[in-house]
Every structure is written in structure tokens, then in C-alpha cells.
Amino acid sequence: MDKKIIITIDGWSSCGKSTLAKQLARELGYVYIDSGAMYRAITLYFLRNHVDWTKHKAVEDALKHIDLEFQSNHKNGQSEMYLNEENVEYVIRDLVVAEKVSDVAAIREVREFAVRQQQAMGRKKGIVMDGRDIGTVVFPQAELKIFMTADNAIRVERRFRELYEKNPNITIEEVKSNLEMRDYIDSHRAISPLRQAEDALVLDNSKLTIKEQLDIALGWAKERLEHAGNNHKK
């Protein structure tokens, strides 16, 4: 099918958005864009360069020196985040970055900077992008919008397992506190808060396997592709 669509996946932290987005992109032959990685990379730059992100001028000046790019890792087939030509895919997953990324992502100049780049990436369609405001702000006209959610305790457990592999000293209380803080900031910020788009399909994966959630999302994608193809013929 030559007609391509844009698929957005929004939702809370640790709901498995990126896992689903990567799988969907692979199944459909689409490009996967991790919007969260972009905000994490900007946060990493700010932390490394001691940028005071409470000062608008400091943020504007710093953003002029940030170049973000996704490059494909030929060994694993994954898209990886490059910050000023440095592969930072693993550094940006650190808890130090996770603790600050919601603050940085709430800054108007940062969001405008990232959204411009995201929209440019989607001009040719054929992309799957996950984040917090992809279906509401970045691509409000996307053909398929998915909003992911899961039980809080399950989200905390998932995030703990993910971080424990990198830092065995981390406690589940730290992870729970970090998730609660990110949820609050993401949903209460003045700029592009996390919310479900009116036309989004809700996917609660609390009790679903990774394969089951992929099957559901693929079914939705095929319906939208068929619809887009029919409209294209008219």
C-alpha cells in the first residue's frame, strides 16, 4: 500500500509507548521518532553546560548550539539519538536526566524548538512518533492517534526493572516519586500539557502482553491505511 499515514502515540511515563512505537514502525516499514529522546538530549546539553533554564535568554542562546539527529544503528536496526554528532542514546536514559527532563520540556522555547524539528520529520508521512503532545500539538491532523495508559503500580514496577539494570542501587520508592513528579509536571504545565486527544483511541496495557498490544495497534493502523487508501482513490 503506497499511501502512508502519521501515527502518534501519547500517554503517561512508563506505559511502553516507545516499545509499541518501535514495533509498529518496524511492522509497517515506517520511521520511528522518539520525541522524548529529543527532550532528554536537550536536558543533557543543559546539564553538561550548566545552562540556567529559568532564564529565557540562557535557554535561547543554548538552543542555538544544539543539533539533534536520529541515526540508524545498523547492528540493531534502531534509531539512536545524536546530540551535536555524539551518540547519546544511552546517556540520556540516566535517572539524572529523567529527574530534570519534565522541567526542561515545560519551557516554551524548548518545546517550540523541538516541535519545529518533529513537524519537519513528518512532512513525508510514514512515521510513528511517541511523546506527550504529539497527537494534540505536533500532528493534530494525524490519521491514527493512540493514547496509552496503565495502572500506576504496574508503571512503577516496569520503570524500576528498566532502571535497576543500569543502577542496582536504585530503590522502588525513588522510581515511584520520580514518576509521580513527572506525571504532575507533564499534565499541569502551561505549554502543551499531556492530555488525550478527542479522537485518540485509548490503549490500556495493564494486562496486555507486548504482542497483544501490538496486534491491537496494528489492527487500528491497517483500518486507517485502508481508509486513507480509499480516500486517495476518490
SULSUL-V155120 format. One record per backbone hydrogen bond with DSSP energy under -0.5 kcal/mol. NH is the residue of the N-H (numbers start at 1). CO is the residue of the C=O. If there is no record, write none. Layout:
BEGIN
nh->[NH:NH]
co->[CO:CO]
END
This chain:
BEGIN
nh->[7:8:9:10:11:12:15:20:21:22:23:24:25:26:27:28:29:30:31:33:34:35:35:36:37:38:39:40:41:42:43:44:45:46:47:48:49:50:51:53:55:56:59:60:61:62:63:64:65:66:67:68:69:71:71:73:74:77:80:82:83:84:84:86:88:88:89:92:93:94:97:98:99:100:101:102:104:105:106:106:107:111:112:113:114:115:116:117:118:119:120:121:122:123:125:126:127:128:129:130:131:137:138:139:142:144:146:147:148:148:149:155:156:157:158:159:160:161:162:163:164:165:166:167:170:175:176:177:178:179:180:181:182:183:184:185:186:187:188:189:192:194:195:200:201:202:203:204:205:205:208:213:214:215:216:217:218:219:220:221:222:223:224:225:226:227:228:229:230:231:232:233:234]
co->[127:144:129:146:131:148:12:16:17:18:19:20:21:22:23:24:25:25:126:128:32:33:130:130:34:34:35:36:37:38:39:40:41:42:43:44:45:47:46:51:52:54:55:56:57:58:59:60:62:63:65:66:82:69:80:78:72:73:71:69:86:67:82:83:81:86:81:88:90:91:94:94:95:97:97:98:100:101:102:103:104:107:108:109:110:111:112:113:114:115:116:117:118:120:122:5:5:31:7:33:9:133:133:134:139:6:8:201:10:146:203:151:152:153:154:155:156:157:158:159:160:161:163:163:167:171:172:173:174:175:176:177:178:179:180:181:182:183:184:185:190:186:132:197:145:200:147:202:149:203:205:209:210:211:212:213:214:215:216:217:218:219:220:221:222:223:224:225:226:227:228:229:230]
END
